[in-house]
């Protein structure tokens, strides 16, 4: 039986949201007689962690050789899972790790590959995969008719699948992996307080208009006051004001917040590619002609360093009544 294999990712003992989104994508292109197979790679994987509605069975490569991520080990494990599952389509959340190992997996399996997809659909026997190109200015659609296909899925492109009953679990034996890479040390970036940017309902995001690293505290304090996640433009990241994990845009995270406060952000196409699914955008910029106002539901022409704190203070005042 042919199958769609969905690779999940476990963080802090929990399945991340991008994995649940990938299940929804698989269900949207599922054909009659095709099963949905969940897949996990790692060591000491928690039982029942991939309990998502729509998964028919779960294949787990639980092996000490993949305790720490290395590309060669993950490619070897994923190839074994794909073979055991009889995969005709492999869906992988588009994470920083997947950006490295998914192309190598496709090459090893002689499969077609489309990365960073925002939409999947079936038409006339082919899989249609849509992705942003040219810095997010254009949406390109690829028709994939090869026997085996690999796609990586942009975060936020699909609604996460609901939780469901635990699927039957099968262990996949890896054998000895000839891995030329040895992990000497893993340094985890401090996540900080507040909600995750990927899943946040409210995001306060800053750009180069904030002025300098000292002023960035305005973004952090405002986000904390609103119980929001902190976001940033690529320019702010490149200036060293904020880590890359906070970057929103074509090469960063795609957010789907209910409210996105863009402070000192001009609205480059690269950044707008990351907020296409935001429900409400509030733009604060001293340049009344800034492109960010073209996508904003509400806009304020003014210095973000003065307007944003006043905005937060007013919100807190209204909440207290």
C-alpha positions in Angstrom: 0.0 0.0 0.0 1.3 3.5 -0.9 1.5 5.9 2.0 2.1 9.6 2.8 4.8 9.8 5.4 4.7 12.8 7.8 7.9 13.4 9.7 7.2 15.0 13.1 9.5 16.8 15.5 9.5 16.6 19.2 10.6 19.5 21.3 10.7 19.4 25.1 8.7 16.1 25.1 5.9 17.5 23.0 5.1 17.4 19.3 5.6 20.8 17.8 2.7 22.6 16.0 4.4 22.4 12.6 4.1 18.6 12.7 0.4 18.8 13.3 0.1 21.2 10.4 1.9 18.7 8.2 -0.7 16.0 9.1 -3.5 18.4 7.9 -1.5 18.8 4.7 -1.3 15.1 4.2 -5.0 14.6 4.8 -5.8 17.3 2.2 -4.1 15.4 -0.6 -4.8 11.9 0.6 -6.3 9.6 -2.1 -8.5 6.5 -1.6 -6.5 3.6 -0.3 -3.5 5.7 0.9 -2.6 5.6 4.5 -1.1 8.4 6.6 2.1 7.3 8.4 3.6 9.4 11.1 7.4 9.2 11.6 9.7 10.3 14.4 13.5 10.2 14.7 15.3 10.4 18.0 16.2 8.8 21.2 13.9 8.0 24.2 10.8 9.3 22.3 7.9 9.8 24.7 5.1 7.2 24.2 2.0 8.7 22.5 3.6 12.0 21.6 2.4 11.8 18.0 -1.3 11.2 18.9 -2.8 13.3 16.1 -6.1 12.7 14.4 -5.6 11.2 10.9 -2.5 9.2 11.6 -3.0 5.5 10.7 0.2 4.2 12.1 3.5 5.5 13.5 7.0 4.5 12.6 9.7 5.4 15.1 13.5 5.3 14.7 14.4 5.4 18.4 18.1 4.9 18.4 21.1 6.3 20.3 22.7 7.1 16.9 20.1 9.9 16.4 20.0 11.3 19.9 21.7 14.4 18.6 20.8 15.8 15.2 23.3 15.2 12.5 22.4 15.3 8.8 23.8 11.9 7.8 22.2 10.1 10.7 18.8 11.7 10.0 18.9 11.0 6.3 19.7 7.4 7.0 16.9 7.0 9.5 14.4 8.8 7.3 15.3 6.6 4.3 14.7 3.5 6.3 11.3 4.8 7.5 10.3 5.8 3.9 11.2 2.3 2.7 9.3 0.5 5.4 6.3 2.7 4.9 6.1 2.3 1.1 6.1 6.1 0.8 4.9 7.9 -2.3 4.9 11.3 -0.7 7.0 12.5 2.2 6.0 15.7 4.1 8.5 17.4 6.4 8.0 20.6 8.4 10.3 23.3 7.0 12.6 23.7 10.0 16.3 24.8 10.0 17.3 21.1 10.4 15.0 19.9 7.6 16.4 22.6 5.3 19.6 20.6 5.5 18.5 16.9 5.6 15.4 16.9 3.4 17.2 17.7 0.1 19.8 15.0 0.9 17.0 12.5 1.6 15.3 13.3 -1.7 18.7 12.8 -3.5 19.2 9.5 -1.8 15.7 8.3 -2.7 15.9 9.7 -6.2 12.7 11.7 -5.4 11.4 15.0 -6.6 11.7 17.9 -4.1 9.9 21.1 -3.5 10.8 23.1 -0.3 9.0 25.7 1.8 5.5 24.9 0.4 2.5 26.9 1.4 -0.1 24.8 -0.4 -0.6 21.2 -1.7 -3.3 19.9 -3.9 -4.0 17.1 -6.4 -4.8 17.6 -10.1 -4.9 15.1 -12.9 -2.7 12.6 -11.1 0.0 15.2 -10.2 0.7 16.8 -6.9 0.6 20.6 -7.1 3.0 22.3 -4.7 2.9 26.1 -4.2 5.8 28.1 -2.7 6.9 31.7 -2.5 9.8 32.7 -4.8 11.6 36.0 -5.6 11.7 37.0 -2.0 8.0 36.2 -1.5 6.9 38.6 -4.3 5.6 35.7 -6.5 3.9 32.4 -5.7 5.2 29.6 -7.9 3.3 26.3 -8.5 5.0 23.1 -9.3 3.3 20.0 -10.8 5.1 16.9 -9.4 4.4 13.7 -11.2 7.4 11.5 -10.1 6.8 8.3 -8.3 8.3 9.5 -5.1 7.9 13.1 -3.9 9.4 15.0 -0.9 8.1 18.4 0.2 8.9 20.6 3.1 6.0 22.6 4.5 6.2 26.2 5.6 5.0 26.8 9.2 1.6 28.3 9.5 0.5 27.2 6.0 -2.1 24.7 7.4 -4.3 24.6 10.4 -2.9 22.0 12.9 -4.6 18.6 13.0 -6.6 17.9 16.2 -5.3 15.5 18.8 -6.5 11.9 18.4 -6.1 8.4 19.7 -2.6 7.0 19.7 -1.8 5.2 16.5 -0.2 1.7 16.4 3.6 2.0 16.8 6.3 0.2 14.9 10.0 0.4 15.6 12.4 0.8 12.7 15.8 -0.7 13.0 18.6 1.4 11.7 21.6 -0.8 11.8 25.1 0.9 12.0 25.1 4.4 10.4 28.4 5.4 8.9 28.3 9.0 10.3 31.4 11.2 9.7 30.1 13.8 12.1 30.5 13.7 15.9 28.6 16.1 18.1 30.9 17.5 20.8 28.6 19.9 22.4 25.1 21.3 22.0 24.4 24.9 23.1 20.8 25.7 23.4 19.6 29.2 22.8 17.7 30.7 25.7 14.0 30.8 24.7 13.1 33.6 27.0 9.8 34.5 28.6 6.5 34.8 26.8 4.7 32.8 24.2 6.4 31.1 21.2 6.6 33.3 18.2 5.5 30.4 16.0 2.3 29.9 17.9 1.6 33.3 19.4 -1.8 35.0 19.0 -0.2 38.4 19.5 3.2 39.5 18.2 5.0 42.8 18.7 7.6 43.1 16.0 10.3 45.7 15.5 12.4 46.9 12.6 15.2 49.2 11.8 13.0 52.2 12.7 13.5 51.4 16.3 16.9 53.0 15.9 19.4 51.0 17.9 20.0 48.1 20.2 19.3 50.1 23.4 15.9 51.1 22.0 15.0 47.4 21.4 14.0 47.2 25.0 10.8 49.0 24.0 9.8 46.0 21.8 10.6 43.6 24.6 8.8 45.5 27.3 5.7 46.1 25.1 5.5 42.4 24.2 5.8 41.5 27.9 3.0 43.9 28.8 0.7 42.5 26.1 1.7 38.8 26.8 2.9 38.7 23.2 5.8 37.1 21.4 8.7 39.2 20.1 9.3 39.4 16.3 11.8 41.2 14.2 12.7 42.0 10.6 15.8 40.6 8.9 17.5 44.0 9.2 17.0 44.1 13.0 18.5 40.6 13.2 21.5 41.5 11.0 22.1 44.5 13.2 22.5 42.1 16.1 19.7 43.5 18.1 17.8 40.2 18.3 18.6 36.5 17.6 17.7 34.9 14.3 15.0 32.8 16.0 12.9 36.0 16.2 13.0 36.8 12.5 9.7 37.0 10.7 9.7 36.8 6.9 10.5 34.8 3.8 13.7 33.3 5.3 12.4 33.4 8.9 9.2 32.4 10.5 5.7 32.7 9.0 3.3 33.8 11.7 -0.5 33.5 11.9 -1.2 35.7 14.8 -4.6 37.4 15.5 -2.7 40.7 16.1 0.6 41.8 14.7 2.1 45.1 15.8 4.7 46.2 13.4 6.8 49.0 15.0 9.4 50.8 12.8 9.0 48.3 10.0 9.0 49.6 6.4 7.2 46.6 4.9 9.8 45.0 2.6 8.4 42.1 0.5 10.7 39.7 2.4 9.0 40.6 5.6 5.4 40.7 4.3 5.9 37.1 3.2 6.0 36.1 6.8 2.7 37.8 7.9 0.4 36.8 5.1 -1.9 34.8 7.5 -2.0 37.5 10.2 -5.6 38.6 10.9 -4.9 42.1 12.0 -1.8 44.2 11.4 -1.2 47.4 13.3 1.6 49.5 11.7 3.6 52.3 13.4 6.0 54.1 11.2 7.2 57.7 10.8 7.1 57.4 7.0 3.5 57.7 5.9 4.5 56.2 2.5 6.0 53.0 4.0 4.9 49.8 2.3 3.7 48.3 5.6 0.6 50.5 5.5 -0.5 48.7 2.3 -1.2 45.6 4.4 -2.1 47.2 7.7 -5.7 47.1 9.1 -4.7 50.1 11.4 -1.9 52.5 11.0 -0.2 55.3 12.9 2.2 57.7 11.3 4.7 58.6 14.0 7.8 57.6 15.9 7.4 54.0 17.0 9.6 54.7 20.1 6.9 57.1 21.4 3.7 55.6 19.9 4.3 52.0 20.9 4.6 52.6 24.7 1.6 54.9 24.6 -0.4 52.2 22.7 0.5 49.6 25.3 -0.3 52.0 28.2 -3.8 52.6 26.7 -4.4 48.9 26.2 -3.5 48.2 29.9 -5.8 51.1 30.9 -8.7 49.6 29.0 -8.0 46.1 30.4 -8.1 47.5 34.0 -11.6 48.8 33.6 
